[in-house]
Amino acid sequence: MKRIAIFCGSKVGNDPAYKEATKELVKTLIEKEIEIVYGGGAVGLMGVVAETALESGGIITGVIPDKLYEMEVAHTGLSKLYRVKDMHERKALMADLSDAFIALPGGVGTLEEITEVMTWSQIGYHSKPCAFLNTNGYYNHFISFFDHMEQQGFLYKSIHDQAIVEEVVEKLALRLLK
């Protein structure tokens, strides 16, 4: 595995644990010589991802749509920054550049990004791992909703089982990088 895409919030959230877990994850990936692909922002957990990767001597690639670039939320000190037309191009390029995906805490954009790559896996566009860093149970309700979708006959068990969910960074890294 060479590159992992990280989907995360443009805010840091209310719990300092989100920021700390983000730093720990990025440092762990860099130590394992994994390059990081992310949304290209300088704010929120995205900014934490970028700064931690750069401070740790890692390679980090950002992919940002023109609209967000023009709003001055792009991180300009990255190893590489791609400007793309829109969010659709962003997600497609991030998926092409990456060997796996991790969702950190975030909002609806983060959920949309991770569920889209899971959908692509379901229909056979890729077979790359999809993971959730479930810091302080952040994704508990979302993962429970997977159970509900499966029970109601709308989610294949194989897709539900595919999701790697861990609260501890090192456990997530071990499962993802095995």
C-alpha positions as CSV (number, residue, x, y, z in Angstrom):
1,M,0.0,0.0,0.0
2,K,1.4,3.3,-1.0
3,R,-1.2,6.0,-0.6
4,I,-4.2,6.4,1.7
5,A,-7.0,9.0,1.2
6,I,-8.2,10.6,4.4
7,F,-11.7,12.1,4.4
8,C,-12.4,14.5,7.3
9,G,-14.0,17.7,8.5
10,S,-13.3,21.3,7.7
11,K,-13.9,21.9,11.4
12,V,-12.0,20.3,14.3
13,G,-15.1,19.5,16.3
14,N,-15.8,20.1,20.0
15,D,-13.7,17.3,21.5
16,P,-9.9,17.8,21.5
17,A,-9.7,14.0,21.0
18,Y,-10.6,14.3,17.4
19,K,-7.5,16.5,16.7
20,E,-5.2,14.3,18.8
21,A,-6.4,11.1,17.0
22,T,-5.9,12.8,13.6
23,K,-2.3,13.7,14.5
24,E,-1.7,10.2,15.8
25,L,-3.1,8.6,12.7
26,V,-1.1,10.8,10.3
27,K,2.1,10.2,12.2
28,T,1.5,6.5,12.2
29,L,0.9,6.4,8.5
30,I,4.0,8.6,7.8
31,E,6.2,6.3,10.0
32,K,4.9,3.4,7.8
33,E,6.0,5.3,4.7
34,I,2.4,5.8,3.5
35,E,1.7,8.9,1.4
36,I,-1.5,10.8,2.3
37,V,-4.1,12.1,-0.1
38,Y,-6.7,14.5,1.3
39,G,-9.1,17.3,0.4
40,G,-6.5,20.0,0.1
41,G,-7.8,22.3,2.8
42,A,-5.9,24.3,5.5
43,V,-8.8,24.4,7.9
44,G,-10.3,22.0,10.5
45,L,-9.1,18.4,10.7
46,M,-8.0,18.8,7.1
47,G,-5.5,21.4,8.2
48,V,-4.4,19.1,11.0
49,V,-3.8,16.3,8.6
50,A,-1.7,18.6,6.3
51,E,0.4,20.2,9.1
52,T,1.0,16.9,10.9
53,A,2.1,15.2,7.6
54,L,4.4,18.1,6.7
55,E,5.9,18.4,10.3
56,S,6.5,14.6,10.2
57,G,8.3,14.7,6.9
58,G,5.6,12.9,5.0
59,I,4.3,13.3,1.4
60,I,0.9,14.8,1.3
61,T,-1.2,15.5,-1.8
62,G,-4.3,17.7,-1.7
63,V,-7.2,17.7,-4.2
64,I,-9.3,20.8,-4.0
65,P,-12.1,22.2,-6.2
66,D,-11.7,25.6,-7.7
67,K,-14.5,27.1,-5.6
68,L,-12.8,26.1,-2.3
69,Y,-9.4,27.2,-3.6
70,E,-10.9,30.7,-4.5
71,M,-12.4,30.9,-1.0
72,E,-8.8,30.7,0.3
73,V,-9.1,27.5,2.2
74,A,-6.5,25.6,0.2
75,H,-3.2,24.6,1.9
76,T,-0.5,26.0,-0.2
77,G,2.5,24.2,1.3
78,L,1.7,20.7,0.3
79,S,3.9,18.2,-1.5
80,K,1.4,18.5,-4.4
81,L,-1.9,20.3,-4.8
82,Y,-4.4,19.5,-7.6
83,R,-7.0,22.0,-8.5
84,V,-10.1,20.4,-10.0
85,K,-13.3,21.8,-11.4
86,D,-15.8,20.5,-8.8
87,M,-16.4,18.0,-6.0
88,H,-17.1,15.1,-8.5
89,E,-13.6,15.5,-10.0
90,R,-12.1,15.8,-6.5
91,K,-13.6,12.5,-5.4
92,A,-12.7,10.7,-8.6
93,L,-9.1,11.9,-8.5
94,M,-8.7,11.1,-4.8
95,A,-10.0,7.6,-5.5
96,D,-7.6,7.2,-8.4
97,L,-4.6,8.3,-6.4
98,S,-5.3,6.2,-3.4
99,D,-5.0,2.5,-2.4
100,A,-7.4,2.8,0.6
101,F,-9.7,5.3,2.3
102,I,-10.2,6.4,5.9
103,A,-13.0,8.5,7.3
104,L,-12.2,10.6,10.3
105,P,-14.8,12.6,12.1
106,G,-16.5,15.1,9.8
107,G,-19.8,16.3,8.5
108,V,-22.1,15.4,5.6
109,G,-19.2,15.9,3.1
110,T,-17.1,13.3,4.9
111,L,-20.0,10.9,5.0
112,E,-20.7,11.4,1.4
113,E,-17.1,10.8,0.4
114,I,-16.7,7.6,2.3
115,T,-20.1,6.2,1.3
116,E,-19.4,7.0,-2.3
117,V,-16.2,5.0,-2.4
118,M,-18.0,2.2,-0.5
119,T,-20.7,2.3,-3.2
120,W,-18.0,2.1,-5.9
121,S,-16.6,-1.0,-4.2
122,Q,-20.0,-2.5,-4.0
123,I,-20.5,-2.2,-7.8
124,G,-17.0,-3.3,-8.6
125,Y,-15.2,-0.1,-9.6
126,H,-12.5,-0.9,-7.0
127,S,-11.6,-3.3,-4.2
128,K,-9.8,-0.9,-2.0
129,P,-10.3,-1.0,1.8
130,C,-12.7,1.6,3.4
131,A,-12.2,2.4,7.1
132,F,-13.5,4.6,9.9
133,L,-11.5,5.9,12.7
134,N,-14.2,5.9,15.3
135,T,-12.7,8.3,17.8
136,N,-14.8,8.4,21.0
137,G,-17.5,6.4,19.2
138,Y,-18.1,9.2,16.7
139,Y,-19.4,6.8,14.1
140,N,-21.4,4.5,16.4
141,H,-24.8,5.7,15.2
142,F,-23.7,5.6,11.6
143,I,-22.4,2.0,11.9
144,S,-25.6,1.1,13.7
145,F,-27.5,2.4,10.7
146,F,-25.6,-0.1,8.6
147,D,-27.1,-2.8,10.8
148,H,-30.5,-1.3,10.3
149,M,-30.1,-1.1,6.5
150,E,-28.9,-4.7,6.5
151,Q,-31.8,-5.9,8.7
152,Q,-34.3,-4.1,6.4
153,G,-32.9,-5.7,3.3
154,F,-31.2,-2.7,1.7
155,L,-27.5,-3.4,2.4
156,Y,-25.5,-6.4,1.5
157,K,-23.8,-8.1,4.4
158,S,-20.6,-8.1,2.4
159,I,-20.5,-4.3,2.2
160,H,-21.3,-4.0,5.9
161,D,-18.5,-6.4,6.7
162,Q,-16.1,-4.6,4.4
163,A,-16.1,-1.5,6.6
164,I,-13.1,-1.5,8.9
165,V,-14.1,0.3,12.1
166,E,-11.6,0.9,14.9
167,E,-11.3,3.4,17.8
168,V,-7.6,2.9,18.2
169,V,-5.2,4.3,15.6
170,E,-2.7,1.4,15.8
171,K,-5.5,-1.2,15.5
172,L,-6.8,0.6,12.5
173,A,-3.4,0.8,10.9
174,L,-2.7,-2.9,11.5
175,R,-6.0,-4.0,9.9
176,L,-5.7,-1.6,7.0
177,L,-2.0,-2.3,6.2
178,K,-2.0,-6.1,6.7
